Amino acid sequence: MSRNRSALRRALLGGIMLWGSATHSAWAQDSAIDEEGVSVGDIVVTARRREESLQDVPISITAFTADTLDLRGAPDITALQRSTPNLTMQVSRGTNSTLTAFIRGIGQQDPLWGFEPGVGLYVDDVYIARPQGAVLDIFDIERIEVLRGPQGTLYGRNTIGGAVKYVTKRLGDEFSGKVRGEIGSYDEYNLTGSLALPLAEGIAIGGAFAWYNRDGYGKNFFTGADTNDKDVIAGRLSVELTPSDAIFIRLAADRTEDRSNTNHGHREVREPNSNTSVLPGKYDTLAGLGDRSKVVTQGVSLTGEWQVSDIVTLKSVTAYRDGYTKSAGIDFDGTPQPYLDIAAGGKVYQDDQFSQEFQALIETDRLQGVVGVYYLDAHAEGAFDTILGRGLVPEPILVPRPSAFTALTQLTSGSVDTKSFAIFGDLNYDLSERLKLSLGARWTRDKKTGTVFKANYFGTIGSPLLKPYVPVLPAPFNVPQILTDYTNERTFEEFTPRVSLTWEASDDVNLYAAYGRGFKSGGFDMRGDATATPDTKNGYDPEIVDSYEVGVKGDFLNNSLRVNAALFYTDYQGQQVTTQVPKITPPPGVVSFVDNVGSSRIYGAELEASAVLSRNVSANLSFGYINAKFEEFLVFDLATRQYVDVADQRKFQNTPEFTASASLNWQEDFAGGRLAMLPAISFRSDVNLFEIPIPSIDQDGFALVDLSVTWTSGDDRWRFGAHGRNLFDVRYRTGGYNFQSNQFAQSVIGFYGPPRTVRFSAEYRF
């Protein structure tokens, strides 16, 4: 804790210096601010499914406009983590485009098919059911909203931590477009563009494209391939119809293809069976499994809005999405030998989803709100082999080279079908001129069908489903041992209310108090071993969150200072946790099980401030504090077959106690245009990557410094920029694997965030 607080003090000092360097010269110009009306700009959000000022919504929200993200040089959606309190949003371990998201301590790290995220991701009101391919690059957007706290009423299932809304830009009725090119560190070359073309009155077509290409931050010294590289191409097409002022129809399609190499991570401890030392480069590996990978996500949506009257607007959102992942797999041991390899042998994952939502939006002088129905039909499936090259050798015995004669391959495969139906409503009523009451509720019914097949194959590296499969041992030794083989069905129902009371203390200050319930669906463990944990066939139960929040949103000093703050308390029940441990009975292997471990409580505070310090200088500050503690954490003991409470030995994962950021935006007229300089610093305190503290891979607190400089021409057509991120080249872990056993050759793997990078950009708008 002392290290945490020391690092926090250093980061806050840096932030104060950023603010202080400007305020020394800027606060003296308050009179000019008052006289000329310079103020903090307003942002319109749709957090409650209707357009409102961010300051009027009784929810903790951080919103980013397209221009803000452009000036900062934000590369993808994970950049939001640096300036949003109590948010973790990063690339999942072992992947390039799978998203791990936590808000206020609640989320989901395990990206396996069938598991539900704890933070909902929405692209133009379409729910993205799976995290694969969800590390969205930022191009052609209008804004991104981060809603903190459970959003169980309007956004429904699996938003118990919060929701992230990615809103793309509408075409409009004027011809417009832009093209942007970037070059940068590690031979980075990016090209993006967009075009909006009106065909006739009320008809427009448009599209956007993006190509990202970068060499790796490191190298696989066994295969010669780059690691942590980027090879992504994405596109979006849309048609918009506006036959009258009352009707809007949008048909949109998108596709993203990621061919970046597999990220095997960095081995953090020496492999005990050889003299090979740990590689010094944190992005380097000796993984022998292979590097090929391909992730495809695509979808189509149809949105229609009809303003029936001044009071009622009807809206429909219909969408279909699918995707798949092809990969050699992930080398968990980080060596050329198959001590612990997760082999995919081709298509490891695929999913598809259909969703339909109908809304009726209501707007009167005193009553505003939305009521609607929602339906989701989703399917996800996958398979992989866990190859234990020393599988038949007892742990105390060290052999220098695994072989097919000693190997054990464990096949894991399965699928989950989800049908979800919900009815919801959220109404806001003006009790008086300054007092507003909001009441919302949602009833959700999830029906899930899970199929799991798991088996051991002896004396081979590979299984019949995922090639190659060459039995070496004669019968009966090569007969598979079936561990799990079932199909089961469960239904989950939940009522999730929300209530809030807002008092307008003045024209510029709102105080609010809110209560909300969140629901995360139960399911089936796709890794479950029925021989070790027979209850796995029954699945696991939902998570329930009850959250209480009070907050203030205010503009002060003639609207030159904006302060939004919140205090929250969360009661968290039935928390779903994945545990993987070595098997204690022959044959050796890994036992995985998902349990509802018990209960926990979370409380904390958040502060966001924006200030216009002069006509040329503005500043932003954010701070988050969170105290998350397990009150009960039940673990199944494989030896005693009993549950044991180990709450005092567990920590929340991916939840730093402190998060903070500070930035300046200095702009000045220059060379017939506008020059902008944006220095920024962000801080995250110590982070546990798993519920069990692991000093070898848990991340100490760290601070990152970024700097962007842009010049925009006077007619807003040209923009040139230089964007430096992680300028002090800090090495920090974002994920890891921990198999500290001789059976797995002491496989401790760390995955690191990007190093220092510099990009130069040029953009032309027309």
N, C-alpha and C positions, 0 to 999 in steps of 0.2 A: 504493500500500500504506500510506503514512503517513496518508493521509486515512481509509482504512479503519480503521486501528488507533486513530486519534484519535476517530472516531465510535464505535467499539466501546468505548473507555474511557468516553466520556460515557454510553453506554447502560448499561454495567455499573455505573457510579457511580449512575445512577438506580435500578437494581435493588438495589444494596447499600443505598441510602438507604431503599428500601421495606422491605427485610429489617431494616435497622438500627433504623428507627423503631419497629418492633415489638419487636425483641429487647431493646432497652434496658430496656423494662418487663416483658418477658415471660420472658426466660431466668431472671430472679430467682425465678420461680414454679415452678421445676423440681420442687421437693418436692411441690407440689400436683399436678403432672402425674403423678408417680410414685404418689402415694397414691390418687388417684382414677381412675387407669387411662386417662387421655386418650391416644389413640394415632392414628396415621395409619390411615385406613380402608383396607380391602382391596377389590380389584376383581376380579370373576370374569370371565374372558375365554374365548373359544373359538378362540384362534389356532391350536391344533392339533386343531380339529374336535371337541373335548370340553371340558367345563367344568373350568377350573383357575384357581387363584390366579395373578394376573399375575406375582407374585414367583417362582413355581415354573417359569415357562416360559423355556427358554434361547433366547429371541429378544428383540431390542430392540423393545419395544412401548410405545406411548403410548395410553392408553385414557381416554375421556371419558364419564362417565355423563350421563344426561339432565338431572339436577339441576345438575350442574356447568355444562353448556352453557347451561341456563336462567338460572342466576345471573349468568353472564357476558354474557348477551344476545347469544350467537352467532347471526348471522342465517342462515348457510348453511355448507356443508361447507368452503368456502375459509377460514373463520375458524380452522380447525385449524392453519394455517400459522404463526400467531402464537406458538403455545406448544409446537410440536413441533420438536425439533432436526433440522436437515438435511432439511426438508420444504419443497417448493414446491407450492402448490395454489392455483390462481387461474383466473379466467375467461379463456378463450382470446381472443386478439386478434380483433377484428371480430365477436364474438359476445356473447350475454348468458348462455348456459347451457351452453356447451361447456367441458369441463374440461381444463386443462393441469396435469399432475401429475408431479413429479420427487421421488425419494427418493434421497439419497446420490449425486446427480449423474446419475441414470439416469431417463429418462422419454421423453415424446414431446410435442413442441410442435405439430407439424403435425396438424390434425384431419381431414385429407382422408380420405374413405371409402377403405377398403382398407389404410390404415396401422394398425398395432397399437400400443396403448398400452404403455408400459414399467412402469406401475403398475396393478395390477389393482384394479378396484372391484367389490365384492360387496354386494348388498342381500339380506339374509336368505339367504345362501349361494348366491344366483343371480349368476353372473358377468355383468357389463354389458360387452358386447363393444366398444361404440363410445362415444366421449366425448361425443357430442351429447346434450344434456339431462342431463348427469351432474353439473352444479353443483346438488347436492341441497339444498333448503331443509331446515332442521332442525325437524321437528315429529313428535310421537308416536313418539319413539325410546326405546330402552332404553339403548343406548350406541353409541359409534363407536370402533373400534380401528384404529390405524395400525401396521402391521407393517413394520419397516425391514429391508432386505436381501432377497436373492432368496428367494422362497417357492415354488421350483420343484417341491417334492415334494407338498405338500398342495393347493396352489392352481394349479400347472401353468403353462401357457403365459402369456407376457406379464406375469409378475410378477417380472421380473428386478431391478427397483428395490425392490419391496415390494408391499404390498397394503393396501387400506383396506376395512374391514368396517363396513357400515351396518346395524345390528341394530334392527328395529322392535319395539315392545312387544307382548307376547302379551296376549290378552284376559283370561285368568284365569276364575275361577268366581264373581266378585262383580260386581254392577252398579256401574259407575263411569263417570266421564267428566269432561271439562273443556272450558271455552271461554276463549279468550284474545283480547283486542283490543289493538291497538297504534296509536298515532299518532306522527308524528315529522317530522323535517326533510324539506323538499321535498315537502310535502303527502303524506306517507306514511301509508297506512291499511292495516292488516293484520288479518285475522281467521282464527283457527285453532281447531279443536276436535276432540274425539274422544269416542267412546261405546263402552262394552262392555256387552252385554246378554245375560245368561244366559237361555236359553229353557226349558231343562230340565236335569236333572242330566247333565253331560257334553256339553252343547250350548250354544254361545255364538256370537253374531254381534256384529260391531262395525265401526266405520269411523272414519276421520279425514278432515278436510278442511282446506284452507289456501287463503286468498286474499290475494295480495300486490299492492299497488298503490302506485306512487310516481311523482311527476313526475321529469323528468330532471335530472341534475346540470348539463347544458348544453343548448345549442340548435343546431339546424341553421338558420343564418341565410339559407340559400337556400330551403329548403322550409317553414320555420317550425315544424317538428316538434321535440319534445324529443329529446335524446340521453341515453343512460345512464339511461333510465327503467326501470320494472318493472311488468309486468302479467302475473301468473302465477296460475293456479288449479290446484289439485292435489287429488286424492282417493284414498282407499284403503279397500277393503272386505275383510272377512275373515270366514270361518266356521271355528270350531274345534270338533273333536269329540274327546272323551276318553271312549270307551266303557268303558275300564277303566284302572287305574293303569299298565298296561303299554303302552297304545296312545295315540298322539297324532296327529291329522290336522288339517292347516291348509290351507284353500283361500283364496288371497288374490288380489286384483286391484287394480291401481293405474293412474292416468292423470294426466299433467301436461301442461298446455297453457300455453305461454309466448308472449304476443303483444307483448312488449316491442319497441321500435323497434330497427332495425339500428344497431349501434355502429360508426360509420365512423372513429373515432379523431380525433386532432388533428394537423393539419399543422404540422411542426416547423420548416420552412424556407420562405422566401418563394417563391412560384411565379414563375419567371423571365420568363414571357411577359406579366406584367401588373404593375401597381403595387400590387396588393393585399398588405397587410402580414399577418404572422402574427397570427391571432386570439389575444388575450390569455388568454381562458378556455381552460383545458386540456381541457375537455369540449365545446368548441364546434367547429363545422365549417361548411364551405360545400359539402359534398358534394352533387352533383347527381343521383346515381343513383336515389335514392328511399329510403324509410325503413321500408316495411312488412316485417314478419317474423312468422313463426309456426313454433314448434317444438313438436312433439307427441311424447311418449314414453308408452308404455303397456305393460302386461304382466299375465300371470296366472301363478300358481305353485301347485303342490300339493306339500306336504311331509308325509311320513308317518314316524313313528317307532314301532318295535315292540320292546319289551324282551323278547327271547325268553327270557332267563334272567338270573341275577345277573351273568353273565359277558359275554353278547353282546346288543347292541342293533343292530337293522337300521334303516337310514334311507334314504329315497328323496326326491330333490328334482327335480321336473319343472317346467319353466318355458318359457313362450313370451313373447317381447317383440318389439315393433316400434316404429318411429318415423319421422318425416319432418320435413324443414325446408323451409318455403316462404319465400322472401326475394327482395327486389329485387337483392340482392347486396351487395358491399362496394366502396365508392369508394376505391381505393388512392391517388388523387391529392389528394383532399380539396378539390376545386374543382368549380364547376358544369360545367366542360368535361370531355369524356371523354378525358383524356390517358392514364389507366390505370384503367379500371373493370373490376371483376369482376362481370359481370351474370349473374343467375340466371334472371330472367324467369318465376319461379314456383317449382316444386318443385326445389330444388337437390340434395336428398339424401333418401334413404330407406333403411331397413334393417329386417331382421327376423332373429330368431334363435330356435332351439329347443335346449334343453339338457336332459340327463338325467344324473343322478348317483345311484349306489347306493353306500352305505357300510355297512360292518360295524364297529361299535365294540366294542373288547375291553377288559374291566376285570377284572383279578385282583389278588391281593395284591402281586405283583411285576411283572406285565406289563400295560401299558396301551397302547392304540394304535387305529389305524384302517386298514382296507384298503378299496379301492373301485375303481370304474370310472367314467369320465366320457365323455360324448359331446356334441358341439356341431355344429349345422348352422346356418350363418349366411350371410346375403346382404346386400350393401351396394352401392348404386349412386348415381350422381349425374352432374350436368353443369353447366357454367358457361361463359360467354363471357369472354374477356379482350379488352377493347376498347382498342385503341391509336389514339386519335384523330388522332395525327400519324404513323401507321404507315408511310406511303409517303414521308415527308419525311426526308431525311438528318439525322442528329443535329446537325451544326453549324449548321443553319438553324433559326431560331426563327420560328414563325408564331403570331400572336396567338390565332387561334381554329381549332381542329380542325373538319373537316367530313367528310361522308360521302365526298367525293372523295379525301381524303387518308387515310381511316381504313383500318385493318386489324382484323378481328375473328378471334380464334383460339378455336375451339370445343374444349373438353376434356370428354370424356364417357367413362364406363366403368362396370364392375361387377366385383365379386370375390365368389366363392362359396368358403366355407370349410367343410370337414368335418374335425373333430378328434376323435380317440379317444385315451384315456389309461387306463392301469392304474397304481395308486399304492398305497403303503403306508407307514405311519410307526409304528414300535413303540418303546416306551420300557420298558427293563428295569432293575430295581433290582439292580445288582451286589452291593450291600451296603446297610446301613441308610442310608448317607450318599452313596453313589456310584451315579449313574444314567447309563445309556448309551441314547442314542436313535439309531436307524437308520431311514432313510427312503429311498425311491427312487420314481421315476416314469418311465414310458416313454410318450412322446407321439408321435403320428403326425398331422401336419397335411397335408391335401390341399387345394390352392388352385387355382382356375380364375379367371384374370383376362382381362377383355375391355377393350380401350382403343381409342377412336377419337378422333383429333385432326386438325383441319383448319384451314387459313387461308381466310378469305373477304375478298376485297378490295373496297374502295370501298363499305363499308356499316358501319353501327353495329348489330350484331346478326347472328345466324346462323339458318339455317332451323329448327334444333331449338329454340332459345330465342328467341321472338319479341321485338320486331319484326324482320323481315328484309325490307328493301327494297333490292334491287340498284340502284346508281346508275350504275356503269360498264357499258358495253355488253360483250357477248361479243366476244372470249374472255377479257376482263379480269376478269369476274366468275365465272369458273370456279374452284371451290375447289381449293386445293392440299392434298392429303391428306398429313399428316405421319406419322400412326401409325394402323394398322388391323390389329389382331391379336387372337387368342384363344389363350392358352397355359395350360399346366397344370404345376404342380410339387408335389412331395411332400417334406415335411421330417420327419425323425425325430430324436428326441433322448432320451437317458437322463440324468436329472437326480437325482443322489443328494444326501443330506444326512446328516451325522453330528454328534452333539454329545455331550459328556461333562459332567455336572453333579456338582459336589461340594458337599454341604451342610457348609460349614465349621463352622456352628453351627445352632441351631434357627432363627436369624433371618438368616443370611447364606448365599447361594448363589454359587458361582463356576462359570463355564461356559466351555467352548471349543467352537466350532462351525465346520463347513465346509459350504457349500452351493453348488449349481450352479443357475443360472437359464437359461432358454431363451426367446427372443423370436422368433416365427416370421418367416420371410422372406415375400416377396410380390412384387407388381407395382406399378410406379410409374404411377399413374393420370394423371400429367401428362407422362409420357415422350414425347419427340420422337425418333422413330426415324430421321429424316433427319439429326439432329445427333449422336445417341448410339444407333447401331443395336443395341447390347447391351441396350437397355431391354426388348426383347421377351423376354429370358431371365429377367427379374426380378432380385431381389437376395436374398442369403443371410440366414440367421438371425443373431441376436446370441447370444453365449454369455458368461455371467458366472460366474466362480469367486470366491467370497467366503469370507474367513477372519475370524473374530471371537472375541474373548475379552471376558468381561464379569463384572460383579459386581452382585448385587441383594441389598441388605441393609437391615434395620431396626435402628436403634440407639437408645440412650438411652430404654430402656423403651418402644420402639416409637413414640417421639415424633418420630423422624427417619428418613426413608427416603431412601436414595441408590441409584440405579441408574446404572451407567456401563458404557461399552463402547468398545473399540478395534476397528477393522475395516480390512481391506485387500481390495481388489477388483481382479481381473484381468479386463479388459473387452475382448472380441475381436469383430471384425466389426461394429463400431458402424454403424448405419444413419443416414445424414445426408442431408437434402434440401438441394440447392443450386439456386438460381435465379439465372441471369446473363443479361445481354443477349446476343442472338444476334449473331454476328459476320459472318454472310453474309445477303444479301437473301433474302426480305423481312425487315425488322426484327421483333423479337419477344422473347419471354422463353423461354429454354431451362431446363427443370427436369429434374433427374435425381437419383435416389437411389442412393447408393453405400455399400458396406461399406468405410468409409474406412481401416480398419486396426485399431489396438489402442491401449489407454490403461490407465493404472493410477490407482486412487483409494484414498486412505487417509484416515482421520480418527478423530475421537473424539466421544462423546456423553455428556452428563451430565444427569440429571434428579434433582431433590431436592424432597422435600416435608417440611415440618416443622410440628408442632403447637407453637406458641410459648407458648400459654396456653390456658385453656379457651375463650377467645373469639377467638383469633387463630391462623391458620395461614398458611403461605407456600409458594409453589412457585417453583422456579428451574429453567431449562433452558439448556443451552449445547451448541452443535454446532460442530465444526470439520471442514472437508473440504479436502483437497488433491487436485485432479483435474487430470491432465495427459495430453495425447495423446502417445503415443510414436511413432505413425505416423498420418498423415492424408493419404491419397492423393486427389488431385483430378484429374479428367479435363480436360486442356487442349484446348479446342475447336480451337485453331489448329494445334497439333502432333499432336493425336490420341494423346497419351501421358499417362500418369499421373505426377503430380509430388507429391512428399512435402512438405507445407507444415505439418508438425506444429508447428514453432516459431512459426507465425503464427496459430494457432487456440487458442480458449479453450472451456471447457465452458459451455454456455448454461444459464440458469436455475439456477445453482449458486453461491450466495454462499459465500465462504470461511468466514464466521462467521454463526451465527444464535444469538440469545439471547433469553431472556424472564425476567421476574420478576413475581410478583403476590402480593398479600395477600388474605386473606379474613377480615375482621373482623366478628364477629357479637355482638349484644348484645340482651338482652331489652328490649322497648320496646312500650309501649301494648298490653299483652296479647298480643304476638306476638314475632317475631324480626326484628330489623333487621340487614341484611348490607350491607357496603360492600366492593367488590372493585376496587381500583386495579391496573392492569397496564401494563407497558411491554414492548415487543418490538423487536428490532433485527435488521436484515439488512444485511450488508456489500455492497460493490459487486457488481453483477450484469451479466453480458453477456447480451443478449437473443438473440444469435446466436453461432455459432462464430467468426465474423469480428468482431473488436472494432469497434464503430461509436460513436465518442464522441458523436455527435449524438443517439443514442437509448439508449445503455447507461445503466443506472441507478446513481447513486452510493449509498453506504450511507445508511440512514435509520432512524429510530426512530419508533414509533407508541405513543401513550399512550391507554389506554381507562379508563373508570370506569363501574361499575355499582353502583347502590344499590337494594336490594329490601327490602320488608317482607312477611313471611309471618305470617298469623294463627295464633293458638295451636292451632287445630284443623286447620291445614294446608289450609283450604278456599280462602282468599283469598291472593293474592299481587299486590302492586303494585311496579312497578319503573321506574327511569329508567336508560337505558343510553346512554352517550356513547362514540363510537368515533372514533379519529383526532382527539383533542381539539385538537391544535395544527395541524390542517388542513394536513398535509404532502402535497405533490404528488409522487407516485412512479409511475414507469412499470411496467406489468406485461407489456407486449408492444409490438411495433412492426412496421413494414414499411420496407424500405430499398431504394429504387430511385433512387440518386443518378446520374441521367443526364438530359441535356436531352431525350432521346427520350421520357422519362417525366415531363418537367417537374419534375425534382428532387423526386420524391415520397418524402418521408420522413415517416412517420406514427407517432405515439406513442399508446398506449392507457394510461390512468391508472386507478389504484385509487381507491376511493371517497374523497370528501372528508370533512370533519368532519360527523358526523350525530349527532342525539340522538333517542331514541325513548322514549316512555312506554308502559308496558304495564299491563294489568289482567287477572287470571286468576282464574277461579272453578272449583274442583274439587268434584265430588260423587260 
